Amino acid sequence: MDRIIEKSDRGWWLVSHEQKLWLPGGELPHGEAEDFDLAGQTARNIGEWQGESVWLIQQNRPHEMGSVRQLLDLDGGLFQLAGRAVQLTEFYRSHKYCGYCGHTMHPSKTEWAMLCSHCRERYYPQIAPCMIVAIRRDDSLLLAQHTRHRNGVHTVLAGFVEVGETLEQAVAREVMEESGIKVKNLRYVTSQPWPFPQSLMTAFMAEYDSGEIVIDPKELLSAKWYRYDDLPLLPPPGTVARRLIEDTVAMCRADYE
């Protein structure tokens, strides 16, 4: 529920606007409201971290707005709350008017939802399910460079789940479309909320089954097998992609060392 912040209020301050966060000095603001000139602002408590409140303030500050990606080295729980803040801000911004009747809407006081007082329609934040998979062939991993990440980073394959599709079917389809190979022995590993912009990454491991690598140039710059002890530049720690790679490397070491 929204309330006006007082000078003595304390916690983590997530000041968000258009999928950005206010990061003074490159860090997430933490402390009393008056230290950051936030008293008098309207805020909503969106969680708790280490015994202190996490506040969302929907506001654009003229300087030092940055991406949630800058916070990847934070503890996972706090990073998830930062991602929640960005996604909720965008949800509230994009749902000011009802899609059915066009009337203005207001936030629910009891859940993450927007309500229409005219036709009584209720909207929730949309979450896009994605799959991400590490593929192993003997002592090697399949790693690719994606067209949307021209930074030299090599990572595992990923993609969105389509309507009417299971997660397992999404893995098989995305891997075939992007790399031209088939996989087998699919195993679920973990999941990670991923606020870029509103995804839920569902992570798997799989084994190579058959086929030769033929990349989709619209999705990938390159893809090849890399031996576990001779890997290229990898995604940063804290990402589910890095965990999948490290877990696969550990399995290879157990089998080949």
Beta strands, then each sheet from edge to edge (+ up, - down):
strand 1: 2-4
strand 2: 10-17
strand 3: 20-22
strand 4: 30-32
strand 5: 42-49
strand 6: 52-58
strand 7: 65-66
strand 8: 105-107
strand 9: 114-116
strand 10: 122-123
strand 11: 128-137
strand 12: 140-146
strand 13: 157-160
strand 14: 182-194
strand 15: 199-210
strand 16: 220-227
sheet 1: 1+ 5- 6+ 2+ 3- 7+
sheet 2: 1+ 5- 6+ 2+ 4-
sheet 3: 8+ 9- 10+
sheet 4: 13+ 11- 12+ 16-
sheet 5: 13+ 11- 15- 14+
end
